[in-house]
Amino acid sequence: MTSRLYVGNLAYSTTDEGLRNFFAAAGEVKSAEIVLERVSRRSKGFGFVEMATDEGAQNAINTLNGKLLDQRPIRIDFARPKEERPRNVSSNAPERTSRLGSSSGNRGNRDRRDAARGRDRERNRDWRRDVYDDF
């Protein structure tokens, strides 16, 4: 078993110290940390608490799960191990290009744009023929 706990449904105003004090009733707390957004440094609404013993962690789940902390019922569970994720790679992210060169991602747009320009030139040419043939 593990003594690291996930704590969810936290109020944005909850602090690390408030979380530590809340869990102190269940046993000795080694660390308490609320997860913050990188840029705004605002709470994401969840955090992690590490208890000194596995028994303290189980006691915290049994006694504190669903209790109110800062007027919100919190959810406590054993924390899962952190998954390995590729760094700076996203399957949904658009392909990045440099300013100097183009990548294959831009070629399709360029081809469509050039085709549209060609159609516009043909339309203008046809229009001029229709108008100026009468003179």
C-alpha positions as a printed NumPy array, in Angstrom:
array([[  0.   ,   0.   ,   0.   ],
       [  1.007,   3.617,  -0.355],
       [  0.689,   6.527,   2.013],
       [  0.245,   9.114,  -0.778],
       [ -3.348,  10.302,  -1.169],
       [ -5.201,  12.146,  -3.918],
       [ -7.535,  14.839,  -2.606],
       [-10.156,  16.157,  -5.031],
       [-12.97 ,  18.723,  -5.117],
       [-10.951,  21.299,  -3.203],
       [-12.047,  24.925,  -3.036],
       [ -9.77 ,  27.285,  -4.962],
       [ -9.158,  29.162,  -1.713],
       [ -7.751,  26.094,   0.103],
       [ -4.061,  26.406,   0.972],
       [ -1.341,  23.819,   1.54 ],
       [ -1.331,  24.648,   5.244],
       [ -5.117,  24.32 ,   5.503],
       [ -4.935,  20.925,   3.807],
       [ -2.158,  19.819,   6.162],
       [ -4.148,  20.902,   9.245],
       [ -7.284,  19.116,   8.009],
       [ -5.427,  15.804,   7.555],
       [ -3.55 ,  16.11 ,  10.861],
       [ -6.697,  14.815,  12.595],
       [ -6.193,  11.428,  10.881],
       [ -2.497,  11.021,  11.625],
       [  0.968,  12.451,  11.027],
       [  1.239,  14.309,   7.71 ],
       [  4.576,  14.251,   5.855],
       [  3.547,  16.673,   3.088],
       [  0.481,  18.405,   1.685],
       [  0.502,  20.08 ,  -1.704],
       [ -2.204,  21.66 ,  -3.845],
       [ -1.611,  21.454,  -7.6  ],
       [ -1.413,  24.888,  -9.273],
       [ -1.768,  25.975, -12.89 ],
       [  1.596,  26.894, -14.409],
       [  0.858,  30.367, -15.708],
       [ -1.806,  31.789, -13.405],
       [ -0.604,  29.936, -10.266],
       [ -4.282,  29.332,  -9.408],
       [ -5.364,  26.089,  -7.739],
       [ -6.593,  23.328, -10.055],
       [ -8.965,  22.064,  -7.344],
       [ -7.025,  18.983,  -6.309],
       [ -3.887,  18.068,  -4.44 ],
       [ -1.853,  15.343,  -2.788],
       [ -1.208,  14.501,   0.838],
       [  1.477,  12.112,   2.008],
       [  0.861,  10.493,   5.358],
       [  3.659,   9.143,   7.585],
       [  2.22 ,   5.599,   7.623],
       [ -0.029,   3.422,   5.51 ],
       [ -2.384,   3.061,   8.474],
       [ -2.634,   6.857,   8.715],
       [ -3.504,   7.034,   5.014],
       [ -6.229,   4.38 ,   5.385],
       [ -7.538,   6.162,   8.495],
       [ -7.689,   9.461,   6.56 ],
       [ -9.728,   7.84 ,   3.783],
       [-12.103,   6.189,   6.263],
       [-12.656,   9.238,   8.468],
       [-12.245,  12.294,   6.203],
       [-13.624,  11.22 ,   2.804],
       [-16.739,  13.275,   2.047],
       [-16.195,  15.699,   4.952],
       [-16.386,  19.446,   4.343],
       [-13.19 ,  21.43 ,   3.862],
       [-13.782,  25.118,   3.097],
       [-17.505,  24.384,   2.534],
       [-16.822,  21.617,  -0.062],
       [-17.106,  17.852,   0.372],
       [-13.66 ,  16.496,  -0.481],
       [-12.866,  13.214,  -2.211],
       [ -9.92 ,  11.169,  -0.942],
       [ -8.355,   8.203,  -2.73 ],
       [ -5.005,   6.475,  -2.922],
       [ -2.817,   8.27 ,  -5.457],
       [ -1.901,   6.337,  -8.591],
       [  1.709,   6.376,  -9.797],
       [  2.575,   9.175, -12.184],
       [  2.405,   8.01 , -15.802],
       [  5.252,   8.634, -18.194],
       [  4.193,  11.089, -20.884],
       [  6.113,  12.268, -23.925],
       [  7.469,  15.759, -23.472],
       [  6.08 ,  18.589, -25.646],
       [  4.375,  16.21 , -28.043],
       [  0.66 ,  16.205, -28.645],
       [ -1.227,  14.26 , -31.273],
       [ -3.764,  17.095, -31.518],
       [ -1.196,  19.887, -31.789],
       [ -0.646,  21.413, -35.227],
       [  2.705,  20.872, -36.883],
       [  5.101,  23.666, -36.03 ],
       [  7.081,  25.406, -38.742],
       [  9.941,  27.812, -38.741],
       [  9.619,  31.261, -40.254],
       [ 12.258,  30.573, -42.863],
       [ 11.046,  27.333, -44.327],
       [  7.729,  25.709, -44.876],
       [  6.714,  22.26 , -43.844],
       [  4.469,  19.763, -45.535],
       [  1.613,  21.01 , -43.34 ],
       [  1.526,  24.339, -45.17 ],
       [  1.806,  22.974, -48.707],
       [ -1.826,  21.922, -48.824],
       [ -3.019,  25.423, -47.947],
       [ -0.672,  26.97 , -50.48 ],
       [ -1.893,  24.632, -53.228],
       [ -5.534,  25.451, -52.465],
       [ -4.789,  29.149, -52.395],
       [ -2.936,  29.03 , -55.71 ],
       [ -5.769,  27.038, -57.279],
       [ -8.272,  29.635, -56.09 ],
       [ -6.146,  32.426, -57.581],
       [ -6.032,  30.569, -60.872],
       [ -9.829,  30.235, -60.914],
       [-10.165,  33.942, -60.147],
       [ -7.836,  34.827, -63.051],
       [ -9.871,  32.683, -65.423],
       [-13.129,  34.301, -64.298],
       [-11.654,  37.779, -64.771],
       [-10.349,  36.855, -68.209],
       [-13.769,  35.5  , -69.223],
       [-15.484,  38.607, -67.895],
       [-13.151,  40.897, -69.833],
       [-13.788,  38.948, -73.035],
       [-17.536,  39.265, -72.593],
       [-17.392,  42.999, -71.893],
       [-14.75 ,  44.102, -74.383],
       [-15.793,  41.894, -77.307],
       [-18.671,  44.246, -77.965],
       [-16.356,  47.182, -78.815]])
